[in-house]
Amino acid sequence: MSKRWLRFLVAILFPALVMTSVAGVETARAQNLVPDTSVAPEDMIDVDLQLVLAVDVSASIDAEEGRLQRDGYVKAIIDPLVIQAIQAGPNGRIAVAYMEWSGPLHQRVVVDWRVIDGPESAIAFAELLDQAPMLAGRRTSISGAIQHAVGIFHKAKQFRAARKVIDISGDGPNNGGFYVHQTRFRAFENGITINGLPIHNDRPSPLGIPATPNIDLYYEDCVIGGPGAFIVVAETLRSFAAAVRRKLILEIAGLQPPPRDRRQARVGTGAETGIVPAQLAVGLTDCTIGERQYDLFRQRQNLKN
């Protein structure tokens, strides 16, 4: 092989090899296989929990309900029992980010990562959240919310967390983007637990799509998972604040509730605590029910036109 030909091959292949190598490192880093050295160890902040609060603002949540939901988080984050749980941890602090989501292309970080270690930092977080504008969207893509939340974790290189959790609240099943029961494994592969706060809402969506019965079982089977995963059920949006507070205390303390009898859940007698640990029992619930409901809606619209 001539030197001229060799130089030609190097000029062509070297950039591709470099790009492949970089892509491989980024993929491995995303899967926690390669340590991120962009932040010096002495500059990292140790926290007991890294928590993304991912909140549904799709069309099924009207303006009043959206405000109730936002207020629920504002009140919960400054609750004395929540702050007490934070300060009781080994490091006495957690890192929290708040995002809102609806359809596959609608995810928005409302309050970026902030450390909460006491009343002052909790109030500062709550004030930012309370004052931020509310922007609603259409469709419901829990899978899109999970993907976006995983990305939020990847960007938070300054934290060293004992646990990482995505806390998803919503009142309907996934009906846009990738299937949620498949997408959630992206979080698990990155060492992130997904907890859920399903909201019982019997009212049909503005599009006329009927409410999904047993939304708590859908979240249990199709959304949550990972070490210590669980759901806390909000029976109505009026009881949302209490459900959020209960859930935050459990998450911060790293506690997992005892298993619930699924037969009780189906007839509603399990609502005394509203707390359910993850079963990862895919097959007990149709995890594509939201997509099927939306496809049926589109078919009916086409027939009308």
ZAKOLTI-983251 format. One line per 4 residues: number of its first residue (from 1); their letters; for each residue x, y, z of N, C-alpha, C. Coordinates in pm, whole numbers, plus 50000, padded with zeros to 5 digits. Example, Ala and Ser with C-alpha at 12.3 -4.5 7.8 and 13.67 -1.06 7.14 Angstrom:
1	as	51319 49431 50780 51230 49550 50780 51320 49670 50780; 51285 49775 50708 51367 49894 50714 51290 50003 50787
END
This chain:
1	mskr	50085 49881 50000 50000 50000 50000 50089 50124 50000; 50065 50215 49905 50148 50336 49893 50119 50430 50010; 50218 50517 50038 50200 50616 50145 50087 50712 50111; 50075 50746 49981 49970 50837 49940 49832 50778 49969
5	wlrf	49815 50648 49937 49688 50580 49962 49661 50569 50112; 49767 50544 50190 49753 50532 50334 49706 50665 50395; 49768 50777 50347 49728 50908 50397 49581 50936 50362; 49537 50890 50246 49398 50909 50204 49302 50836 50298
9	lvai	49337 50709 50331 49252 50631 50421 49245 50694 50560; 49360 50742 50608 49362 50805 50741 49275 50929 50742; 49284 51009 50633 49204 51132 50626 49056 51102 50625; 49017 50991 50561 48876 50954 50553 48827 50889 50681
13	lfpa	48905 50793 50733 48857 50709 50843 48879 50769 50980; 48982 50849 50997 49014 50898 51132 48901 50980 51193; 48843 51077 51119 48731 51152 51180 48615 51062 51221; 48585 50960 51138 48476 50869 51171 48508 50789 51295
17	lvmt	48635 50745 51307 48675 50668 51425 48666 50754 51551; 48707 50882 51538 48698 50971 51653 48554 50990 51695; 48464 51015 51596 48322 51036 51627 48263 50912 51691; 48299 50792 51639 48249 50667 51696 48295 50651 51839
21	svag	48422 50684 51864 48476 50673 51999 48405 50766 52095; 48385 50892 52051 48316 50989 52136 48174 50945 52164; 48105 50898 52059 47967 50851 52077 47961 50735 52173; 48062 50645 52165 48065 50530 52256 48083 50572 52400
25	veta	48172 50671 52422 48193 50720 52558 48069 50786 52612; 48000 50869 52527 47879 50936 52571 47769 50836 52605; 47757 50730 52523 47657 50627 52550 47687 50556 52681; 47813 50521 52701 47853 50453 52824 47833 50543 52945
29	raqn	47863 50674 52927 47846 50767 53037 47700 50780 53074; 47614 50781 52972 47470 50791 52997 47419 50670 53071; 47486 50556 53053 47445 50433 53121 47523 50412 53251; 47592 50518 53297 47669 50513 53421 47783 50413 53417
33	lvpd	47835 50382 53296 47946 50290 53284 48080 50364 53289; 48080 50490 53251 48202 50572 53253 48177 50690 53345; 48263 50711 53446 48239 50824 53537 48253 50956 53465; 48170 51051 53502 48175 51184 53444 48281 51265 53519
37	tsva	48386 51306 53445 48496 51376 53507 48491 51526 53480; 48376 51575 53428 48367 51717 53398 48357 51803 53523; 48322 51743 53637 48317 51813 53765 48415 51745 53860; 48503 51822 53918 48601 51766 54011 48530 51709 54132
41	pedm	48578 51595 54185 48513 51532 54300 48492 51627 54417; 48588 51715 54442 48576 51806 54557 48470 51913 54534; 48429 51932 54408 48327 52033 54378 48186 51975 54372; 48175 51844 54384 48043 51781 54375 47967 51798 54506
45	idvd	47835 51803 54494 47747 51822 54610 47681 51689 54642; 47705 51639 54761 47641 51515 54805 47501 51543 54854; 47404 51473 54798 47264 51486 54839 47207 51348 54866; 47106 51344 54949 47043 51215 54980 46948 51170 54870
49	lqlv	46898 51264 54793 46801 51232 54687 46808 51338 54578; 46807 51291 54453 46789 51379 54338 46651 51349 54283; 46566 51450 54280 46424 51427 54251 46377 51520 54139; 46320 51461 54034 46253 51538 53930 46103 51524 53950
53	lavd	46035 51634 53974 45890 51636 53983 45835 51664 53844; 45769 51565 53784 45720 51575 53646 45568 51579 53649; 45510 51694 53611 45370 51722 53636 45292 51737 53506; 45180 51669 53497 45093 51667 53379 45019 51801 53364
57	vsas	45034 51864 53246 44957 51986 53216 44884 51969 53083; 44841 51846 53055 44771 51819 52929 44630 51876 52933; 44557 51862 52823 44426 51925 52808 44323 51873 52908; 44343 51753 52961 44247 51699 53058 44256 51770 53193
61	idae	44363 51847 53213 44378 51927 53335 44342 52070 53299; 44226 52119 53345 44188 52256 53311 44265 52356 53397; 44240 52486 53375 44318 52591 53441 44306 52583 53593; 44185 52561 53642 44165 52554 53787 44236 52433 53845
65	egrl	44224 52318 53777 44289 52197 53825 44441 52210 53818; 44489 52276 53712 44632 52299 53701 44685 52382 53816; 44608 52483 53857 44647 52567 53969 44645 52487 54099; 44544 52401 54116 44538 52317 54235 44659 52224 54243
69	qrdg	44697 52172 54127 44811 52082 54121 44941 52156 54156; 44960 52275 54096 45079 52355 54124 45083 52394 54272; 44968 52439 54325 44962 52478 54466 44993 52361 54559; 44954 52240 54515 44982 52122 54596 45132 52102 54617
73	yvka	45209 52123 54512 45355 52110 54524 45415 52225 54602; 45363 52346 54581 45413 52463 54654 45395 52442 54804; 45278 52395 54845 45250 52375 54987 45331 52258 55043; 45346 52152 54962 45413 52032 55013 45562 52057 55037
77	iidp	45626 52131 54946 45771 52147 54955 45813 52229 55077; 45720 52313 55131 45753 52393 55249 45689 52337 55376; 45626 52222 55364 45561 52162 55480 45667 52123 55585; 45644 52153 55713 45743 52121 55816 45782 51974 55822
81	lviq	45687 51883 55796 45719 51741 55799 45809 51702 55683; 45790 51765 55566 45877 51739 55451 46018 51790 55481; 46028 51910 55534 46159 51967 55568 46228 51883 55675; 46150 51836 55771 46206 51750 55875 46263 51622 55815
85	aiqa	46191 51564 55717 46240 51442 55651 46369 51470 55575; 46379 51586 55512 46501 51623 55439 46619 51634 55534; 46600 51703 55643 46710 51727 55737 46749 51603 55816; 46664 51502 55815 46694 51378 55888 46786 51286 55809
89	gpng	46811 51315 55681 46896 51231 55599 47043 51246 55634; 47128 51153 55589 47272 51158 55620 47337 51290 55579; 47298 51344 55464 47354 51471 55418 47266 51591 55454; 47142 51564 55491 47051 51671 55532 47009 51762 55418
93	riav	47016 51714 55294 46975 51796 55180 46940 51707 55061; 46852 51760 54976 46815 51694 54852 46825 51795 54738; 46826 51747 54614 46823 51833 54497 46694 51806 54421; 46623 51913 54385 46491 51899 54322 46484 51985 54196
97	ayme	46422 51929 54092 46387 52005 53971 46240 51979 53942; 46173 52080 53887 46030 52070 53860 46006 52093 53712; 45938 51999 53646 45907 52011 53504 45759 51984 53481; 45704 52042 53374 45566 52016 53334 45568 51957 53194
101	wsgp	45470 51874 53165 45470 51801 53039 45327 51776 52992; 45314 51754 52862 45186 51707 52806 45217 51614 52688; 45214 51667 52564 45237 51583 52447 45382 51548 52425; 45411 51470 52318 45548 51424 52292 45650 51536 52279
105	lhqr	45609 51653 52233 45702 51764 52212 45685 51876 52313; 45611 51850 52420 45583 51954 52518 45634 51912 52654; 45758 51950 52683 45815 51933 52818 45890 52061 52851; 45873 52109 52972 45932 52238 53009 45981 52233 53153
109	vvvd	46109 52267 53174 46162 52279 53309 46115 52412 53366; 46036 52406 53471 45982 52527 53535 46078 52581 53639; 46132 52493 53723 46236 52530 53820 46349 52429 53805; 46466 52479 53767 46581 52390 53747 46637 52346 53883
113	wrvi	46740 52262 53878 46792 52200 53999 46824 52303 54108; 46771 52276 54226 46802 52357 54343 46817 52265 54463; 46912 52298 54549 46932 52221 54672 46836 52272 54778; 46767 52179 54844 46678 52213 54954 46732 52146 55080
117	dgpe	46765 52229 55179 46824 52177 55303 46759 52235 55428; 46653 52314 55410 46586 52372 55525 46475 52466 55481; 46412 52534 55575 46297 52620 55542 46329 52728 55440; 46444 52794 55450 46475 52905 55359 46487 52859 55215
121	saia	46562 52751 55192 46578 52702 55055 46448 52643 55003; 46368 52585 55091 46237 52532 55049 46144 52645 55007; 46144 52753 55083 46059 52868 55050 46105 52932 54918; 46236 52941 54898 46288 52999 54774 46244 52916 54654
125	fael	46248 52783 54666 46203 52695 54559 46054 52715 54534; 45975 52718 54643 45830 52731 54632 45791 52864 54568; 45863 52971 54600 45832 53101 54541 45858 53103 54391; 45970 53043 54348 45997 53034 54204 45888 52956 54133
129	ldqa	45845 52846 54195 45742 52763 54135 45608 52836 54130; 45574 52902 54237 45445 52971 54245 45434 53085 54144; 45545 53151 54117 45543 53268 54029 45560 53234 53881; 45600 53112 53850 45624 53075 53710 45493 53066 53633
133	pmla	45490 53110 53507 45368 53098 53427 45332 52953 53401; 45204 52928 53379 45156 52793 53350 45119 52784 53203; 45176 52687 53133 45151 52668 52991 45100 52527 52968; 44975 52516 52927 44914 52384 52904 44944 52336 52762
137	grrt	44926 52206 52741 44947 52147 52609 44844 52041 52581; 44855 51977 52464 44762 51872 52425 44833 51737 52424; 44753 51633 52424 44799 51494 52428 44863 51464 52564; 44893 51338 52585 44953 51292 52710 45066 51196 52677
141	sisg	45187 51241 52692 45303 51157 52664 45385 51138 52791; 45349 51038 52868 45428 51005 52987 45567 50958 52945; 45574 50889 52831 45703 50842 52781 45793 50960 52749; 45735 51066 52688 45814 51185 52659 45862 51252 52787
145	aiqh	45779 51250 52891 45818 51308 53019 45934 51231 53080; 45930 51099 53070 46038 51016 53125 46168 51045 53051; 46163 51049 52917 46284 51075 52840 46343 51211 52874; 46256 51311 52887 46304 51446 52919 46364 51450 53059
149	avgi	46301 51382 53153 46351 51380 53291 46487 51312 53299; 46506 51204 53225 46637 51137 53223 46743 51235 53173; 46709 51314 53072 46801 51415 53022 46834 51520 53127; 46736 51556 53209 46760 51653 53316 46862 51599 53415
153	fhka	46854 51470 53445 46953 51408 53534 47092 51412 53472; 47102 51383 53343 47232 51381 53277 47301 51517 53281; 47222 51624 53280 47281 51757 53281 47322 51803 53421; 47276 51733 53523 47305 51773 53661 47432 51703 53709
157	kqfr	47545 51743 53653 47671 51674 53680 47731 51712 53815; 47674 51816 53878 47733 51865 54003 47689 51786 54125; 47591 51695 54109 47537 51624 54224 47586 51480 54231; 47607 51435 54354 47634 51295 54381 47523 51248 54473
161	aark	47432 51165 54419 47309 51132 54491 47306 50985 54530; 47257 50962 54650 47238 50824 54695 47124 50758 54618; 47020 50838 54582 46906 50787 54508 46861 50890 54405; 46807 50841 54294 46753 50927 54189 46610 50883 54159
165	vidi	46517 50980 54157 46376 50946 54140 46309 51045 54045; 46227 50991 53954 46134 51072 53875 45996 51051 53936; 45932 51161 53972 45800 51155 54035 45698 51209 53935; 45619 51119 53875 45525 51157 53770 45383 51164 53824
169	sgdg	45318 51279 53804 45176 51291 53841 45095 51318 53716; 44975 51260 53711 44888 51280 53595 44756 51208 53614; 44660 51239 53523 44526 51182 53537 44485 51094 53420; 44579 51063 53331 44542 50981 53216 44658 50895 53168
173	pnng	44630 50801 53078 44735 50713 53027 44812 50777 52913; 44923 50720 52880 45005 50764 52767 44927 50749 52637; 44923 50855 52553 44857 50841 52423 44936 50908 52310; 45064 50939 52338 45149 51000 52237 45294 50963 52260
177	gfyv	45372 50958 52153 45512 50922 52166 45530 50772 52177; 45641 50730 52235 45670 50588 52251 45580 50526 52358; 45570 50393 52357 45495 50324 52461 45566 50345 52595; 45489 50382 52697 45549 50416 52825 45608 50294 52895
181	hqtr	45543 50177 52884 45593 50060 52955 45726 50011 52898; 45760 50056 52778 45891 50024 52720 45991 50135 52750; 45946 50261 52740 46035 50375 52760 46088 50382 52903; 46009 50340 53000 46050 50354 53140 46181 50280 53170
185	fraf	46215 50177 53090 46337 50103 53116 46461 50188 53089; 46446 50295 53011 46559 50386 52993 46598 50450 53126; 46499 50480 53208 46528 50535 53341 46592 50429 53430; 46537 50309 53428 46590 50202 53514 46736 50174 53482
189	engi	46770 50175 53352 46907 50147 53310 47005 50252 53359; 46954 50370 53391 47037 50478 53443 47030 50491 53595; 46976 50388 53659 46970 50387 53805 46866 50480 53862; 46762 50512 53784 46658 50606 53827 46529 50530 53855
193	ting	46470 50553 53969 46339 50497 54005 46229 50591 53956; 46118 50533 53910 46001 50613 53872 45889 50585 53971; 45844 50690 54040 45727 50683 54127 45611 50755 54058; 45490 50728 54103 45374 50789 54038 45273 50845 54135
197	lpih	45205 50950 54088 45094 51007 54165 44975 51018 54069; 44905 50906 54046 44788 50909 53958 44672 50982 54024; 44600 51061 53942 44488 51140 53991 44359 51085 53932; 44267 51045 54015 44137 50999 53966 44058 51118 53911
201	ndrp	44023 51109 53785 43947 51215 53720 43846 51149 53627; 43721 51149 53666 43617 51077 53590 43566 51155 53470; 43609 51280 53457 43558 51363 53348 43630 51330 53217; 43557 51318 53105 43623 51296 52975 43713 51413 52939
205	splg	43811 51388 52852 43900 51494 52808 43824 51592 52720; 43880 51713 52696 43813 51809 52608 43787 51755 52467; 43863 51655 52425 43842 51593 52294 43728 51492 52296; 43679 51461 52416 43573 51361 52427 43623 51221 52454
209	ipat	43753 51206 52477 43810 51074 52508 43772 51040 52652; 43713 50924 52675 43666 50891 52810 43782 50875 52908; 43752 50900 53035 43851 50881 53140 43886 50732 53151; 44009 50704 53187 44054 50566 53201 44021 50513 53340
213	pnid	43942 50408 53350 43913 50352 53482 44039 50290 53543; 44047 50290 53674 44161 50230 53744 44294 50287 53696; 44303 50421 53688 44428 50483 53645 44541 50449 53742; 44507 50419 53867 44611 50380 53962 44677 50248 53922
217	lyye	44595 50153 53873 44653 50025 53829 44735 50042 53702; 44694 50135 53616 44773 50164 53495 44911 50216 53536; 44915 50310 53629 45044 50362 53675 45127 50252 53741; 45060 50168 53817 45130 50061 53888 45195 49964 53791
221	dcvi	45122 49925 53687 45170 49823 53595 45255 49877 53480; 45228 50000 53438 45284 50048 53312 45381 50165 53325; 45382 50233 53439 45461 50356 53450 45576 50343 53550; 45545 50304 53673 45647 50308 53778 45738 50186 53773
225	ggpg	45848 50194 53847 45941 50082 53856 46076 50129 53908; 46162 50032 53935 46293 50062 53992 46293 50035 54141; 46410 50042 54206 46420 50010 54349 46328 50096 54434; 46241 50031 54511 46154 50102 54604 46041 50180 54541
229	afiv	46008 50155 54414 45906 50234 54345 45768 50211 54406; 45685 50317 54401 45548 50307 54453 45465 50418 54392; 45334 50410 54412 45244 50519 54377 45170 50565 54502; 45130 50691 54501 45034 50744 54598 44918 50797 54517
233	vaet	44798 50753 54548 44680 50787 54470 44615 50913 54525; 44586 51009 54436 44507 51126 54472 44364 51100 54426; 44273 51082 54520 44136 51048 54484 44069 51161 54406; 44106 51285 54433 44058 51400 54358 44170 51503 54356
237	lrsf	44157 51604 54270 44256 51712 54271 44247 51794 54399; 44132 51791 54465 44116 51862 54592 44204 51799 54700; 44228 51669 54690 44311 51601 54788 44455 51587 54742; 44489 51659 54635 44620 51644 54573 44733 51688 54667
241	aaav	44716 51801 54736 44822 51853 54822 44860 51752 54931; 44760 51689 54991 44788 51590 55095 44861 51469 55037; 44823 51429 54915 44888 51315 54851 45033 51347 54818; 45058 51469 54770 45195 51510 54738 45282 51511 54863
245	rrkl	45230 51566 54971 45308 51571 55095 45343 51430 55143; 45244 51342 55141 45268 51204 55184 45374 51138 55097; 45365 51163 54967 45457 51101 54874 45598 51154 54890; 45613 51286 54907 45745 51343 54925 45814 51290 55050
249	ilei	45739 51277 55157 45797 51226 55281 45849 51084 55261; 45771 50999 55193 45815 50863 55166 45939 50860 55078; 45938 50943 54972 46052 50946 54880 46179 50995 54948; 46167 51101 55025 46283 51159 55090 46340 51063 55194
253	aglq	46252 50997 55267 46297 50903 55370 46342 50770 55312; 46315 50747 55184 46355 50621 55121 46273 50504 55170; 46148 50529 55206 46060 50423 55257 45975 50366 55145; 45939 50240 55160 45849 50176 55064 45730 50121 55141
257	pppr	45609 50152 55098 45490 50103 55168 45473 49953 55148; 45395 49889 55234 45368 49746 55217 45281 49721 55095; 45287 49599 55038 45206 49569 54919 45057 49585 54946; 44984 49619 54839 44839 49633 54847 44773 49521 54768
261	drrq	44661 49473 54818 44584 49371 54747 44519 49435 54624; 44555 49389 54505 44504 49448 54381 44353 49431 54369; 44298 49325 54427 44152 49307 54421 44083 49416 54500; 44143 49457 54612 44087 49569 54688 44095 49698 54607
265	arvg	44206 49714 54535 44222 49837 54457 44114 49850 54351; 44074 49738 54291 43977 49744 54183 43838 49783 54232; 43807 49751 54356 43675 49789 54406 43681 49915 54491; 43801 49973 54502 43813 50101 54568 43836 50096 54717
269	tgae	43846 49976 54776 43864 49970 54921 44009 49989 54961; 44100 49999 54863 44240 50022 54895 44273 50168 54906; 44173 50256 54902 44198 50400 54900 44222 50457 55039; 44222 50372 55142 44242 50424 55277 44380 50487 55290
273	tgiv	44482 50423 55230 44616 50480 55233 44652 50540 55099; 44600 50483 54991 44632 50534 54858 44775 50508 54817; 44846 50418 54885 44987 50393 54859 45004 50251 54805; 45075 50239 54693 45093 50108 54630 45237 50094 54583
277	paql	45307 49986 54622 45442 49964 54570 45438 49908 54429; 45550 49918 54359 45557 49869 54221 45549 49717 54218; 45477 49664 54119 45469 49520 54098 45543 49478 53972; 45560 49572 53877 45616 49541 53744 45545 49421 53684
281	avgl	45413 49418 53699 45333 49306 53652 45270 49339 53518; 45353 49365 53418 45302 49398 53286 45220 49281 53235; 45102 49307 53184 45012 49202 53139 44882 49206 53215; 44886 49254 53340 44763 49267 53417 44680 49385 53369
285	tdct	44746 49484 53312 44679 49603 53261 44720 49625 53117; 44628 49672 53035 44660 49704 52896 44738 49835 52894; 44868 49828 52871 44953 49946 52874 44941 50031 52747; 44864 49985 52650 44843 50064 52528 44701 50120 52522
289	iger	44631 50121 52633 44492 50166 52632 44480 50313 52588; 44574 50397 52628 44568 50538 52589 44584 50555 52439; 44679 50482 52380 44699 50490 52235 44577 50439 52161; 44517 50333 52211 44399 50276 52144 44280 50373 52154
293	qydl	44264 50438 52269 44156 50536 52285 44174 50653 52188; 44297 50699 52173 44322 50812 52084 44304 50772 51937; 44347 50652 51901 44326 50604 51763 44178 50595 51730; 44098 50547 51826 43954 50538 51805 43893 50676 51788
297	frqr	43940 50773 51866 43893 50911 51852 43924 50965 51712; 44045 50941 51662 44083 50989 51530 44000 50924 51421; 43972 50796 51437 43888 50725 51338 43748 50785 51332; 43693 50816 51449 43560 50876 51454 43560 51014 51391
301	qnlk	43667 51091 51413 43677 51223 51353 43685 51215 51201; 43758 51116 51151 43770 51099 51006 43635 51059 50943; 43559 50978 51018 43428 50939 50966 43334 51059 50958; 43343 51149 51056 43259 51269 51057 43294 51361 50939
305	n	43422 51363 50906 43466 51452 50797 43448 51387 50660
END
